[in-house]
Amino acid sequence: MHEVLFSNVNGSWVASSCIAQKSLHWLEFLIQHRIHTLVQRMSPMPTGFLGGALRGTFFLAFGLWWSVRYPLKYLSRKGAAEGQLGRGRAEILEGAVKASFALIGILVEQFVPTGPHLQLYSPETHSWTDLTRWHYSTIYLFFLLSGITDMVSHSPLKLPPGLERLSLSLALLVEGLLLCFRDYSDAVLDRHLHSLLAVAIFAGALCAFLEVFLRDHIILETFRTSSFLLQGSWLWQIGFVLSPPWGGPGWDESDSRNLLFLTMCFCWHYLGALAVVAANAAASRCCNESCQLKFGDIDVELDCGLCLHRGKKSSGGALLPESSSDDK
């Protein structure tokens, strides 16, 4: 009797493990098929350009969002509890978007047709499997952790303040570290482009680290925003230089004048980032003033985009003594 029961349990366990293994293989095939279809639709663009464009879009999106949000938050900062609630919701939304971008990046790097498919070491060739894609997957992984930290820090768990900035600084440090020690071989132009990129990365990491101790510092927030815009636009520039979207070879590696021009072009990129930050700050100020003129006694909380009727509360409180005197 016991042998029969044991054989039944063992058989069910083997069947369950087989079903789970088949489900994992089916899920991997589905992800790979979707990514392969997406890459085919984007062809004939080189994969190097597409990867740089994806990473550049991530940093540009956050830089543009911060260039609007931080000036509005600075102009509307009045220490109200409602504002803190709206700010927490915005931080949670930021974290969710950041984590989603990072997760998509990991899936794309791992499951493209030429990707490693989560295999770090190949026992057949006795060598590492596509370490460049593993480098980028590691970068995305730390930004995924940063997004999760953003969401958890503003949840009811009440983690220590500044932890989300520390996780962002750590993600940027890991990105800069992996790009600095990447194998460029004799590609002088590639090394020079990524050395300039490391300047923007480490500048953003320093700002994020200082914000751990200096909370809501508008200068640090503005400088971090400009570093993200610079990093995003420069990633697009790297794609156009090394892997043009129209095909063909990249820029000439042997021409030293290209290095001089790209260094100057990097400064132009940062000038453009500062111009975007300044333009959005000016637009935010105009929007803030127009909202105050339009709504009058309604205090506009621009951080979360809601109008909080604090004027009604104050007017209601002022009328209470008068109503009590009339009753007498």
Secondary structure, 3 states (H helix, E strand, C coil): CHHHHHHHHHHHHHHHHHHHHHHHHHHHHHHHHHHHHHHHHHCCCCHHHHHHHHHHHHHHHHHHHHHHHHHHHHHCCCCCHHHHHHHHHHHHHHHHHHHHHHHHHHHHHHHCCCCCCCCCEECCCCEECCHHHHHHHHHHHHHHHHHHHHHHHCCCCCCCCCHHHHHHHHHHHHHHHHHHCCCCCCCHHHHHHHHHHHHHHHHHHHHHHHCCCCCCCHHHHHHHHHHHHHHHHHHHHHHHHHCCCCCCCCCCCCCHHHHHHHHHHHHHHHHHHHHHHHHHHHHHHHHHHHHHHHHCCCEEECCCCEEECHHHHHHHHHHHHHHHHHHC
